Amino acid sequence: MEYDYFHKYLGLSHEDIISMLKFLEINNIEELFSDIPNILKLNKDLDLPDEMDEKELKRLITSILAENITIPPNKIFLGGGVYPVHVPAIVKSILGRSEFLTSYTPYQPEISQGVLQALYEYQSLISILTGLEVVNASMYDWGSSAAEALLMSIRYTRKKKIVILGPVSPNRLEVIKTYIWPHNIRLVQLDWDKDTGLTPIEDMYNQVDEDTAAIYIEVPSYIGSVETNIEEIVKIAHNKGALVIMGVDPLFLSLIKPPGDFGVDIVVGEGQVLGNPLNYGGPLLGIFAVRGDMKLIRQMPGRVIGMANTLDGKRCYTMIMQTREQHIRRENATSNICTNEALTAIASAIYISLLGADGLYSLSKSLIERSHILAEFLCKRGFQAPPYTSPYFREFIVPLEINPAIIIKRGLEAGYIVGKDITSIVKSKYGYSLHISINEFHREKELKELVELLAGGDKY
């Protein structure tokens, strides 16, 4: 049967494709996709326009893009792990240097000294923030970091039970479940107290036993509550031979004692807030740090960059651990995490270095101040913000009397994204609820306008 494979958007000629089909000993292109169920295939031509010159094409694309609604960051109150962030111009300038921008992730231990040094600096800075001795460079995102940490705890302890405390991001929880599903691991998620926003200590005592590999907790939690009994949680876990894994907002670490000082074994989190802008869902940056236990370190996924000396005594940098399957280990690999976005780790190193300890503290302090100002405004208008008594950092939830979808629609009409509807997660405790997050672009004007939107006032 003859097929005409010529297509105006493909560079290959009919003869080129026929030649390749003969070489592959197949009759048509569809055989290359025989493993895809037919129900998932489009089975019709794409609705593409006729050929046009560059000016016409630009005009068409511009008209399509004009349908997008652009909302500035000072009017966005979404959060839960990634946030609008101001990236100083110098971060982009340094990151745009060809030594960083065009360098692929270094496979060979001795190559790309500049990239290796930058990643080493990233590891060192995250080590200071977390209070843990060893950091990898790095993971895909918070979700993959948390999931890999839990698998790591299984390998380390040789136990098969995981206990998750309190409200965790549903997206991260799905990633965790996907990772651990093939490993026959028992996952127990403990509920939280409505009034405090925290998991009761007695529930931990009842669930953490000799079969528990790890406790996983997020600080702050997904609903914004901050655990105040970390030392007790660590004690409970360690008494049963379990590890403690903490998921964190790295900016919050500049306000509290480092998790390592509490005895936490592994810290994971999302590094996007450290100098990486939002970009249609990625790329993100998974933080992963562990305490200096060699048995634990050898179970860590990813790669670790170390500092060494050459034979003539000069300082150099090298990959001192690379546990991925491509480095000969194959099925014995610690993890199958492959190339990740090393450029985002370097961006974070630049960002942290520029702000310094004082700058990070000032930024985090401003976030906590604005969130409490907003909560105060909301309480004055009759809202319970937040509905729990525990401390909170930059985000919290607000119970509503009406469906959040109505508030969200009202906000969009006024040019605001007022937050996220998390009723499905918290309805049994708080009813209709909106998740609100503060970022560094918010000022008092936007906070007051948000309150009016939620209250249904006339000033929006």
C-alpha positions in Angstrom: 0.0 0.0 0.0 1.3 3.4 -0.9 1.4 6.1 1.8 1.9 9.8 1.2 3.9 11.0 4.2 4.6 14.5 3.0 3.6 17.1 5.5 4.1 20.8 5.2 5.4 21.1 8.8 7.9 18.2 8.5 11.3 18.5 7.0 11.5 14.9 5.7 10.5 14.1 2.2 8.3 11.2 1.2 11.3 9.3 -0.1 13.2 9.9 3.2 10.4 8.3 5.2 9.9 5.4 2.9 13.7 4.7 3.1 13.5 4.7 6.9 10.5 2.4 6.9 12.3 -0.1 4.7 15.4 0.0 7.0 13.2 -0.7 10.0 11.4 -3.4 8.1 7.9 -2.1 8.9 5.1 -1.1 6.5 4.0 2.2 7.9 4.7 4.8 10.6 1.7 3.7 12.6 3.5 0.4 13.5 6.0 2.6 15.5 3.1 3.4 17.9 1.4 0.0 18.0 1.9 -0.2 21.8 -0.3 2.9 22.3 -4.0 2.0 22.7 -6.1 3.2 19.8 -8.5 5.0 22.1 -5.7 7.3 23.1 -4.8 8.3 19.5 -6.3 11.4 17.8 -7.1 9.4 14.6 -7.6 12.6 12.6 -5.6 15.4 11.1 -4.5 18.2 13.3 -6.4 21.5 12.7 -3.4 23.5 11.6 -3.6 26.7 9.4 -2.2 26.9 5.9 1.3 28.1 5.3 2.0 31.7 6.1 4.9 34.1 6.1 6.7 35.2 9.3 4.7 38.4 9.7 1.4 36.6 9.4 2.5 33.9 11.8 3.6 36.4 14.4 0.3 38.2 14.1 -1.6 34.9 14.6 0.4 33.9 17.6 0.1 37.3 19.2 -3.7 37.2 18.8 -3.8 33.8 20.5 -1.5 34.9 23.3 -3.7 38.0 23.9 -6.4 35.7 25.2 -4.3 34.9 28.2 -5.1 36.7 31.4 -2.0 38.1 33.1 -2.2 38.8 36.8 0.7 40.5 38.5 2.4 38.8 41.5 1.2 41.4 44.0 -2.4 40.2 43.3 -1.7 36.5 43.5 -2.3 34.7 46.8 -1.6 31.1 45.7 1.1 29.1 47.5 1.4 25.7 49.0 5.0 25.0 47.9 5.8 27.4 45.0 5.5 31.1 45.1 6.0 34.3 43.1 9.5 35.5 44.0 11.6 38.5 43.1 14.8 37.4 41.4 17.4 40.1 41.4 18.7 40.9 38.0 22.3 40.0 39.0 21.1 36.3 39.6 20.0 36.1 36.0 23.1 37.9 34.8 25.5 35.5 36.5 23.4 32.5 35.6 23.4 33.5 32.0 27.2 33.2 31.7 28.0 30.5 29.2 30.0 28.6 31.8 26.7 27.9 33.6 24.0 28.2 31.0 25.5 26.0 28.3 27.1 23.4 30.6 25.3 20.2 30.8 25.2 18.4 34.2 28.7 17.1 34.8 29.0 13.4 34.3 32.7 13.0 34.6 34.1 13.6 38.1 36.8 16.0 37.1 35.2 18.1 34.3 33.5 21.5 34.5 35.3 22.8 37.6 33.2 26.0 37.7 29.9 24.1 37.6 31.2 21.7 40.2 32.3 24.5 42.5 29.0 26.3 42.1 27.1 23.1 43.1 29.5 22.6 46.0 28.6 26.1 47.2 24.9 25.3 46.9 25.4 22.2 49.0 27.3 24.2 51.6 24.6 26.9 51.9 21.8 24.4 52.2 23.8 22.6 54.9 23.9 25.8 56.9 20.2 26.4 56.5 19.2 22.8 57.5 21.9 22.2 60.1 22.7 18.9 58.4 26.2 17.9 57.2 25.6 16.4 53.8 23.5 17.8 50.9 23.1 16.4 47.4 22.9 18.4 44.2 20.0 18.0 43.8 16.5 16.6 43.2 13.6 17.3 40.9 11.2 19.0 43.3 9.9 18.7 46.9 7.6 15.8 46.0 10.4 13.6 44.6 12.7 14.6 47.4 10.1 13.5 50.0 9.4 10.3 48.2 13.1 9.4 47.8 13.7 10.2 51.5 11.0 7.8 52.5 12.4 5.0 50.3 15.8 5.8 51.7 14.5 5.3 55.2 13.1 1.9 54.1 16.6 0.9 52.9 18.3 2.2 55.9 16.1 0.7 58.6 14.9 -2.4 56.6 11.3 -1.7 57.9 8.1 -1.3 55.9 6.0 1.3 57.6 5.8 5.0 57.1 3.9 7.5 59.3 2.9 10.8 57.9 1.9 13.5 60.3 -0.9 16.0 59.8 -2.0 17.9 56.6 0.5 17.3 53.7 0.2 18.8 50.3 -2.1 16.5 48.3 0.2 16.8 45.2 3.2 15.7 47.2 1.2 12.9 48.8 0.3 11.6 45.4 4.0 11.6 44.4 4.9 9.8 47.6 2.3 7.1 47.0 3.4 6.6 43.4 7.0 6.1 44.5 6.3 3.7 47.3 3.6 1.7 45.6 5.9 -1.0 44.1 7.7 -1.6 47.4 4.8 -3.0 49.5 5.1 -0.3 52.1 2.4 0.4 54.7 1.6 4.1 54.7 -0.3 5.6 57.7 -1.4 9.2 57.6 -2.4 10.6 61.0 -5.1 13.2 61.3 -4.7 16.6 62.9 -6.5 18.3 65.7 -9.1 20.8 64.5 -8.3 23.4 67.2 -4.5 23.3 67.2 -3.9 22.3 63.5 -1.3 19.8 64.7 -1.2 16.0 65.1 -1.8 15.0 68.8 1.3 13.5 70.4 -0.6 10.6 71.8 -1.6 9.5 68.3 2.1 9.4 67.4 2.8 7.2 70.4 0.0 4.8 69.3 1.1 4.5 65.7 4.9 4.7 65.7 6.2 1.2 66.6 9.1 -1.1 66.0 8.0 -1.6 62.4 8.1 2.1 61.5 10.9 3.2 59.2 10.2 6.9 59.3 8.0 9.8 60.4 7.4 12.4 57.7 6.2 15.9 58.7 6.0 19.2 56.9 6.9 22.5 58.7 4.9 24.5 58.0 2.1 22.1 57.2 0.0 22.4 54.1 -2.7 24.3 56.0 0.0 26.6 57.4 0.2 25.4 61.0 3.7 25.1 62.5 4.6 22.1 64.7 5.8 23.2 68.1 6.8 19.7 69.4 9.6 18.7 67.0 11.9 17.6 69.8 9.2 15.2 71.2 8.4 13.9 67.7 12.1 13.2 67.2 12.3 11.4 70.6 9.3 9.2 69.8 10.7 8.2 66.4 14.3 7.5 67.6 13.1 5.5 70.6 11.5 3.1 68.0 14.5 3.1 65.7 12.7 5.3 63.1 14.1 8.2 61.1 12.5 11.7 61.1 12.1 13.3 57.7 11.1 17.0 57.7 9.7 18.8 54.6 10.4 22.6 54.8 9.9 25.9 53.3 13.6 27.0 53.2 12.8 30.6 53.9 11.2 29.6 57.2 14.5 28.0 58.2 16.0 31.5 58.5 13.6 32.2 61.4 13.9 29.0 63.4 16.6 26.7 64.9 18.0 24.4 62.1 16.2 21.1 61.9 19.5 19.3 62.4 19.7 20.9 65.9 16.4 19.2 66.7 17.8 15.8 65.8 16.0 15.6 62.4 17.7 13.0 60.2 16.6 14.1 56.7 15.4 17.5 55.4 13.7 17.9 52.1 11.9 20.8 50.6 11.3 23.1 47.5 14.1 25.4 46.6 12.1 27.4 44.0 11.7 30.3 46.4 15.5 30.7 46.5 15.9 32.6 43.3 13.9 30.7 40.7 10.9 32.3 39.1 7.6 30.6 38.3 7.5 29.2 34.9 4.4 27.1 33.9 5.0 24.5 36.5 8.8 24.2 36.5 11.7 23.7 36.5 11.7 23.3 40.3 14.5 22.3 42.8 14.3 19.5 45.3 16.3 20.1 48.5 17.7 17.0 50.1 20.0 17.0 53.2 21.0 14.3 55.7 23.0 14.0 58.9 26.6 12.9 58.7 26.0 9.2 59.2 28.0 7.3 56.5 25.4 4.5 56.4 22.7 7.1 55.8 24.9 9.0 53.3 25.5 5.9 51.2 21.7 5.5 50.8 21.2 9.0 49.6 19.9 9.4 46.0 21.5 11.7 43.4 25.0 13.0 43.6 27.3 14.8 46.0 30.0 17.2 45.0 33.1 17.3 47.2 36.2 19.4 47.5 39.6 17.8 47.1 43.3 18.5 46.2 45.1 17.7 43.0 48.5 15.9 43.1 50.3 19.3 43.1 48.2 20.6 46.1 45.7 22.7 44.3 42.0 22.9 45.3 39.6 21.1 43.0 36.0 19.8 43.0 34.7 16.4 42.0 31.7 14.2 42.3 32.4 12.0 45.3 29.2 10.1 45.2 27.0 9.2 42.2 24.5 6.5 43.0 22.4 6.6 39.8 21.8 3.6 37.6 23.7 5.0 34.7 27.0 4.9 36.6 27.4 1.1 36.1 25.2 0.2 39.0 22.1 -0.5 36.9 19.5 -2.4 38.9 21.6 -2.0 42.1 21.4 1.8 41.9 20.1 3.7 45.0 17.8 5.7 42.8 17.0 6.1 39.1 16.9 9.9 39.4 18.8 11.1 36.3 19.7 14.5 35.1 18.0 17.2 37.0 18.0 21.0 36.7 21.5 21.8 38.0 21.0 25.4 36.8 18.2 25.9 39.4 20.6 24.8 42.2 23.2 27.3 41.0 20.6 30.0 40.8 19.7 29.3 44.5 23.4 29.4 45.5 23.7 32.8 43.8 20.5 34.1 45.4 21.4 33.0 48.9 24.9 34.4 48.6 23.5 37.8 47.5 20.9 38.0 50.3 23.1 36.6 53.0 21.9 35.6 56.4 20.5 39.1 57.2 18.7 39.4 53.8 17.0 36.0 54.2 16.0 36.8 57.7 14.6 40.2 56.6 12.6 38.6 53.8 11.2 35.9 55.9 10.3 38.3 58.7 8.4 40.5 56.2 6.4 37.5 55.0 5.4 36.5 58.5 4.5 40.1 59.4 2.3 40.5 56.3 0.5 37.2 56.9 -0.3 38.2 60.4 -1.5 41.7 59.3 -3.8 40.0 56.8 -5.1 37.6 59.4 -5.8 40.6 61.7 -7.7 42.4 58.9 -9.8 39.3 58.2 -10.6 38.7 61.9 -11.9 42.3 62.1 -14.3 41.5 59.3 -15.6 38.4 61.1 -13.5 35.7 59.6 -11.7 33.0 61.6 -8.2 33.4 60.2 -6.7 31.0 60.8 -9.1 28.5 62.5 -6.3 26.9 64.6 -4.2 28.1 67.5 -0.7 26.9 66.4 1.8 29.5 64.9 1.8 30.1 61.2 4.4 31.5 58.8 3.3 32.9 55.4 0.1 31.0 54.7 -3.0 29.9 56.4 -6.6 28.8 55.7 -9.8 30.8 56.0 -13.1 29.1 56.6 -15.9 30.6 54.5 -19.7 30.6 54.6 -20.1 30.2 50.9 -18.4 28.1 48.2 -14.8 29.3 47.6 -15.5 29.0 43.9 -17.7 32.1 44.2 -15.0 34.0 45.9 -12.4 32.9 43.4 -14.6 33.9 40.5 -15.2 37.3 42.1 -11.4 37.7 42.6 -10.6 36.9 38.9 -13.2 39.5 37.8 -11.3 42.0 40.0 -7.9 40.9 38.7 -6.9 38.8 41.7 -6.2 35.2 42.4 -7.4 35.1 45.9 -6.2 31.6 46.9 -7.0 27.9 46.4 -10.1 26.0 47.3 -9.1 23.2 49.7 -12.5 22.4 50.9 -12.1 18.8 49.8 -9.2 18.4 52.2 -10.5 20.1 55.3 -14.3 20.2 55.0 -14.8 17.7 57.9 -13.1 20.2 60.2 -13.6 23.7 58.8 -16.2 23.5 56.1 -15.7 25.6 53.0 -12.1 26.8 53.2 -9.7 29.0 51.2 -5.9 28.5 51.3 -4.2 31.9 51.2 -0.5 32.6 50.8 1.6 35.7 51.2 4.5 36.6 48.9 7.1 39.4 49.0 5.2 41.5 46.4 2.2 42.1 48.7 1.6 45.4 50.3 -1.1 46.6 52.7 -3.2 47.9 49.8 -3.5 44.4 48.3 -4.1 42.8 51.7 -7.0 45.2 52.3 -8.4 44.6 48.8 -8.3 40.9 49.4 -10.3 41.2 52.6 -12.9 43.2 50.7 -13.1 40.5 48.1 -13.6 37.8 50.6 -16.1 39.9 52.6 -18.1 40.8 49.5 -17.5 44.5 50.0 -17.7 47.3 47.5 -14.1 48.3 47.4 -12.8 46.0 44.7 
